[in-house]
Amino acid sequence: MTAASELDPARTALVLVDLMERIVALPLEPRKGTDVLFAAEGLAAAFRAAGAPVVLIRVERPGVAEQPPGSGFVQGLRREGDIEIVKRTVGAFHGTPLDERLRRRGVRTLLFGGIATNMGVESTARAAADLGYGLLFAEDAMAALTEAEHEASVRLDFPRLGTVVRASEVAFAAG
């Protein structure tokens, strides 16, 4: 597995899950949604500056005429050139073009952040592992509905799938 300090921007993508107004506003643990968003925005800026893809994933409820208020990305998160994926299941690979779009760009490593750690993030990460991607998890760019749920993913599950890091540890390899 690639260490966080050795990321290749040509082969690494940032995947941010469900950073939507209504989800960021939920009571979350071990940190507030606004804290998750702050860390995620910092990572997104670093990835964009390095020329690495930023993938923004949001959920839409299937079979409803209108999505609930706050179902868009938090204002200011999306930038021109970002990859936007709309999922209709817990994870973002099933029934979406995510894998195809990543492979077309030569991406082999994914760095995850988002809400909820144990739901959308973990489900998407498990599918990514099954598809052969190398995985990194920015622990401080995630939260869940309870601290116990977040900790179970971060301490028990994610280390079996990849490497858990802090956002401040993420850097790209020199030239």
Kinemage of the C-alpha trace (Angstrom):
@kinemage 1
@onewidth
@group {chain A} dominant
@subgroup {mainchain}
@vectorlist {calphas} color= white
{ca met a 1} P 0.000 0.000 0.000
{ca thr a 2} L 1.228 3.458 -0.861
{ca ala a 3} L 2.096 5.598 2.152
{ca ala a 4} L 0.204 8.876 2.438
{ca ser a 5} L 3.423 10.811 1.819
{ca glu a 6} L 4.054 9.016 -1.488
{ca leu a 7} L 0.809 9.589 -3.372
{ca asp a 8} L 1.027 9.803 -7.155
{ca pro a 9} L -1.454 12.466 -8.341
{ca ala a 10} L -1.809 10.701 -11.700
{ca arg a 11} L -3.014 7.500 -10.017
{ca thr a 12} L -4.800 8.727 -6.877
{ca ala a 13} L -8.290 10.182 -6.398
{ca leu a 14} L -9.989 11.783 -3.425
{ca val a 15} L -13.444 10.304 -2.818
{ca leu a 16} L -15.776 12.404 -0.666
{ca val a 17} L -19.045 10.722 0.276
{ca asp a 18} L -22.374 12.436 1.012
{ca leu a 19} L -21.157 15.912 1.915
{ca met a 20} L -24.652 17.239 1.363
{ca glu a 21} L -26.258 20.069 3.315
{ca arg a 22} L -28.794 17.859 5.104
{ca ile a 23} L -26.188 15.255 6.054
{ca val a 24} L -23.465 17.672 7.183
{ca ala a 25} L -26.095 19.314 9.433
{ca leu a 26} L -26.864 16.081 11.338
{ca pro a 27} L -25.666 15.627 14.930
{ca leu a 28} L -22.463 13.685 14.253
{ca glu a 29} L -19.595 12.171 16.240
{ca pro a 30} L -16.713 12.274 16.996
{ca arg a 31} L -16.760 15.642 15.214
{ca lys a 32} L -19.290 18.039 13.735
{ca gly a 33} L -20.163 17.927 10.079
{ca thr a 34} L -18.631 21.367 9.616
{ca asp a 35} L -15.309 19.996 10.921
{ca val a 36} L -15.513 17.085 8.473
{ca leu a 37} L -16.264 19.557 5.695
{ca phe a 38} L -13.290 21.763 6.647
{ca ala a 39} L -10.889 18.788 6.480
{ca ala a 40} L -12.472 17.542 3.232
{ca glu a 41} L -12.198 20.967 1.601
{ca gly a 42} L -8.515 21.122 2.518
{ca leu a 43} L -7.904 17.716 0.969
{ca ala a 44} L -9.885 18.655 -2.146
{ca ala a 45} L -7.814 21.833 -2.581
{ca ala a 46} L -4.574 19.829 -2.297
{ca phe a 47} L -5.773 17.218 -4.794
{ca arg a 48} L -6.922 19.851 -7.290
{ca ala a 49} L -3.619 21.724 -6.963
{ca ala a 50} L -1.732 18.491 -7.673
{ca gly a 51} L -3.932 17.721 -10.688
{ca ala a 52} L -5.431 14.664 -8.973
{ca pro a 53} L -9.149 13.866 -9.398
{ca val a 54} L -11.712 14.803 -6.777
{ca val a 55} L -14.812 12.592 -6.713
{ca leu a 56} L -17.931 13.973 -5.044
{ca ile a 57} L -20.618 11.425 -4.275
{ca arg a 58} L -24.148 12.186 -3.187
{ca val a 59} L -27.177 10.017 -2.616
{ca glu a 60} L -30.609 10.364 -4.163
{ca arg a 61} L -33.562 8.445 -2.829
{ca pro a 62} L -34.986 6.222 -5.554
{ca gly a 63} L -38.672 6.295 -6.418
{ca val a 64} L -39.491 9.746 -5.081
{ca ala a 65} L -40.711 12.689 -7.149
{ca glu a 66} L -38.505 15.175 -5.312
{ca gln a 67} L -35.392 14.845 -3.184
{ca pro a 68} L -35.487 16.199 0.396
{ca pro a 69} L -34.277 19.765 0.954
{ca gly a 70} L -30.510 19.929 1.384
{ca ser a 71} L -29.821 17.040 -1.005
{ca gly a 72} L -27.229 18.966 -2.994
{ca phe a 73} L -23.552 19.256 -2.141
{ca val a 74} L -22.652 21.811 0.493
{ca gln a 75} L -22.347 25.153 -1.245
{ca gly a 76} L -18.856 25.829 -2.560
{ca leu a 77} L -17.644 22.215 -2.389
{ca arg a 78} L -17.932 21.344 -6.080
{ca arg a 79} L -15.457 22.755 -8.582
{ca glu a 80} L -15.222 22.579 -12.347
{ca gly a 81} L -13.515 19.322 -13.317
{ca asp a 82} L -14.653 17.340 -10.262
{ca ile a 83} L -16.266 13.976 -10.887
{ca glu a 84} L -19.825 13.923 -9.558
{ca ile a 85} L -21.487 10.577 -8.869
{ca val a 86} L -25.111 10.147 -7.838
{ca lys a 87} L -25.747 6.889 -6.005
{ca arg a 88} L -29.041 5.282 -5.092
{ca thr a 89} L -27.634 2.665 -2.721
{ca val a 90} L -25.424 2.880 0.369
{ca gly a 91} L -22.231 2.417 -1.645
{ca ala a 92} L -21.211 4.421 -4.701
{ca phe a 93} L -20.022 1.703 -7.080
{ca his a 94} L -23.235 -0.279 -7.600
{ca gly a 95} L -25.217 1.014 -10.579
{ca thr a 96} L -22.947 4.029 -11.201
{ca pro a 97} L -20.104 4.773 -13.651
{ca leu a 98} L -17.626 5.375 -10.803
{ca asp a 99} L -15.278 2.445 -11.498
{ca glu a 100} L -15.240 3.160 -15.243
{ca arg a 101} L -14.499 6.856 -14.742
{ca leu a 102} L -11.661 6.135 -12.298
{ca arg a 103} L -10.082 3.432 -14.466
{ca arg a 104} L -10.278 5.647 -17.564
{ca arg a 105} L -8.073 8.137 -15.671
{ca gly a 106} L -5.629 5.444 -14.528
{ca val a 107} L -6.587 5.808 -10.857
{ca arg a 108} L -5.447 2.929 -8.650
{ca thr a 109} L -5.513 4.474 -5.161
{ca leu a 110} L -8.435 6.143 -3.382
{ca leu a 111} L -8.386 8.415 -0.354
{ca phe a 112} L -11.739 8.482 1.426
{ca gly a 113} L -13.569 11.068 3.511
{ca gly a 114} L -17.216 11.819 4.169
{ca ile a 115} L -20.314 11.006 6.148
{ca ala a 116} L -21.215 8.531 7.507
{ca thr a 117} L -17.996 6.683 8.230
{ca asn a 118} L -19.709 3.335 8.803
{ca met a 119} L -22.286 3.611 6.029
{ca gly a 120} L -21.591 5.378 2.717
{ca val a 121} L -17.842 5.646 3.226
{ca glu a 122} L -17.343 2.061 4.387
{ca ser a 123} L -19.723 0.541 1.839
{ca thr a 124} L -17.996 2.370 -1.018
{ca ala a 125} L -14.561 1.442 0.341
{ca arg a 126} L -15.436 -2.252 0.613
{ca ala a 127} L -16.540 -2.302 -3.029
{ca ala a 128} L -13.370 -0.433 -4.023
{ca ala a 129} L -11.260 -3.036 -2.224
{ca asp a 130} L -13.121 -5.805 -4.069
{ca leu a 131} L -12.286 -4.010 -7.330
{ca gly a 132} L -8.577 -3.921 -6.471
{ca tyr a 133} L -8.051 -0.271 -5.528
{ca gly a 134} L -5.506 0.675 -2.888
{ca leu a 135} L -7.268 2.490 -0.052
{ca leu a 136} L -6.472 5.305 2.349
{ca phe a 137} L -8.867 6.762 4.902
{ca ala a 138} L -8.592 10.324 6.240
{ca glu a 139} L -9.977 9.676 9.725
{ca asp a 140} L -10.432 13.355 10.558
{ca ala a 141} L -12.382 13.944 7.342
{ca met a 142} L -15.161 11.574 8.479
{ca ala a 143} L -17.912 11.287 11.084
{ca ala a 144} L -20.872 9.044 11.895
{ca leu a 145} L -24.077 9.285 13.892
{ca thr a 146} L -22.280 7.926 16.967
{ca glu a 147} L -18.649 7.835 18.031
{ca ala a 148} L -18.877 4.047 18.481
{ca glu a 149} L -19.908 3.564 14.843
{ca his a 150} L -17.099 5.816 13.615
{ca glu a 151} L -14.517 4.113 15.822
{ca ala a 152} L -15.573 0.602 14.770
{ca ser a 153} L -14.951 1.471 11.126
{ca val a 154} L -11.722 3.377 11.732
{ca arg a 155} L -10.160 1.014 14.291
{ca leu a 156} L -11.488 -2.394 13.195
{ca asp a 157} L -12.573 -2.378 9.550
{ca phe a 158} L -10.522 0.215 7.662
{ca pro a 159} L -7.111 -1.142 8.753
{ca arg a 160} L -8.098 -4.457 7.139
{ca leu a 161} L -8.878 -2.670 3.861
{ca gly a 162} L -6.140 -0.044 3.693
{ca thr a 163} L -4.330 2.620 5.693
{ca val a 164} L -5.892 5.098 8.124
{ca val a 165} L -4.248 8.538 8.065
{ca arg a 166} L -4.888 12.098 9.195
{ca ala a 167} L -5.628 14.713 6.543
{ca ser a 168} L -2.435 16.560 7.493
{ca glu a 169} L -0.379 13.466 6.555
{ca val a 170} L -1.571 13.475 2.942
{ca ala a 171} L 0.982 14.748 0.468
{ca phe a 172} L 2.021 13.947 -3.059
{ca ala a 173} L 5.332 12.490 -4.181
{ca ala a 174} L 7.725 14.977 -5.730
{ca gly a 175} L 7.675 15.246 -9.512
